[in-house]
Amino acid sequence: MKKIVNETTLVTTGRRKEWTHGVVNPPIYRASTCLFDTYEDLRSGVKDPSAKKLFYGRKGTPTHWALAEAITELEGGKGTMLYPSGVAAVTGAILALVKAGDHILITDSAYEPTRAFANGFLKNMGVETTYYPPMIGENITSLIRENTTVIVTESPGSLTFEVQDLPTICATAQKHGAYVITDNTWATPLFLNPLEMGADISVHACTKYIGGHSDIMLGSATANERTFLKLQRTAFQLGQTVSPDDASLALRGLRTLSVRLKQHEENALKIAAWLDSHPEIETVLHPAFPSCPGHDLWQRDFSGSTGLFSIVLKRGSYDDTAAMVDHMKLFKMGFSWGGYESLILPSDPTSARTAEKWQSSGPVLRLHIGLEDAEDLIADLSAGLDRYKQHLAA
Ligand SMILES: *Cc1c(COP(=O)(O)O)cnc(C)c1O
């Protein structure tokens, strides 16, 4: 597999001396008002408020610029805008590229709040959405209309992990003059480079692996040459800002992303392989396993896998999963993922599927594999699956 990001870049990017003044990390600039010495300075600031010169807090400070510049370099884009959450980054990217009367395509496997935004806000604003099966590939052509302006991809998909044919979807979009936005949260900039494959905007919930410690909410959207000004203008018009503390924590997280991901990846592969041969498990939905739809595309396009995947149980109902998940020692229940800790979440995809009906033998559990010892995690899952089996037998 080809390596996308060099670790040296991860350590050095965004570290400009004029922002750090010689310390390793950029200081946390708390700013609303920034002061101008002369009328001339003020006027040049008004002319280009995004020129990486202090202008007004809402337009960012060196703390924000360092993070944005780092993500831009890792994603290979023209520029990055920061948002107060991953959801705000997804919605900010879509809003930058649509207008009333447009039609957009969203993968059926999209993160549920992305769907909620399309079905609520976008619909009210006169933008129509069609959901497409994530494995559609070149057949996406058949769904493109005269007024289709954006295709939203998320690969692998939330909860069910289908890997999409991103290069084909991007080539098709380009042929029809549509933009592609991709949610790259799972792969991080280290394992997939959507812009190189032809996507226009790559979005991250930095809340997840980039922050990496379950203590910030943050999003980013990195745009290519032809979409960056639209993205920036929309973010400014919406008044999107991020706290400098959170930007600083995200940048700190980013510096260790490669070592953390190596461990998440190794642990997850070990645990997924163990689960794959467990008698209570029907399927392991992990892109690195042949049982995952799009596994071959993952092999072709990605340079690694991370710690998030799902398992489908052979039998039982979601109510039954309580017997397993209520008594786990290490796998705790909670939303989000990407921190150092392991998580387990019963996650029924049924209500978030409209293009295709979701069907499975038993309940779906989403696992985030943290940085604990893999053998300890396996012991926890093993005991949990024993409880599940006993419960079903009772
Ligand atoms: C969590 C997540 C988001 C949203 O991020 P928040 O920071 O929680 O708003 C977006 N996309 C994907 C794929 C996610 O997993």
Ligand as a Chemical Component Dictionary entry (heavy atoms), coordinates in Angstrom:
data_LIG
# 
_chem_comp.id                   LIG 
_chem_comp.type                 NON-POLYMER 
_chem_comp.pdbx_formal_charge   0 
_chem_comp.three_letter_code    LIG 
# 
loop_
_chem_comp_atom.comp_id 
_chem_comp_atom.atom_id 
_chem_comp_atom.alt_atom_id 
_chem_comp_atom.type_symbol 
_chem_comp_atom.charge 
_chem_comp_atom.model_Cartn_x 
_chem_comp_atom.model_Cartn_y 
_chem_comp_atom.model_Cartn_z 
_chem_comp_atom.pdbx_ordinal 
LIG C1 C1 C 0 -18.593 12.129 14.371 1  
LIG C2 C2 C 0 -18.701 12.300 12.921 2  
LIG C3 C3 C 0 -19.081 13.520 12.372 3  
LIG C4 C4 C 0 -19.505 14.687 13.207 4  
LIG O1 O1 O 0 -18.529 15.164 14.065 5  
LIG P1 P1 P 0 -18.923 15.994 15.390 6  
LIG O2 O2 O 0 -17.657 16.652 15.738 7  
LIG O3 O3 O 0 -19.403 14.974 16.378 8  
LIG O4 O4 O 0 -20.005 16.956 15.012 9  
LIG C5 C5 C 0 -19.105 13.634 10.994 10 
LIG N1 N1 N 0 -18.809 12.593 10.208 11 
LIG C6 C6 C 0 -18.453 11.403 10.702 12 
LIG C7 C7 C 0 -18.112 10.298 9.766  13 
LIG C8 C8 C 0 -18.394 11.206 12.074 14 
LIG O5 O5 O 0 -18.075 10.013 12.558 15 
# 
loop_
_chem_comp_bond.comp_id 
_chem_comp_bond.atom_id_1 
_chem_comp_bond.atom_id_2 
_chem_comp_bond.value_order 
_chem_comp_bond.pdbx_ordinal 
LIG C1 C2 SING 1  
LIG C2 C3 SING 2  
LIG C2 C8 DOUB 3  
LIG C3 C4 SING 4  
LIG C3 C5 DOUB 5  
LIG C4 O1 SING 6  
LIG O1 P1 SING 7  
LIG P1 O2 DOUB 8  
LIG P1 O3 SING 9  
LIG P1 O4 SING 10 
LIG C5 N1 SING 11 
LIG N1 C6 DOUB 12 
LIG C6 C7 SING 13 
LIG C6 C8 SING 14 
LIG C8 O5 SING 15 
# 
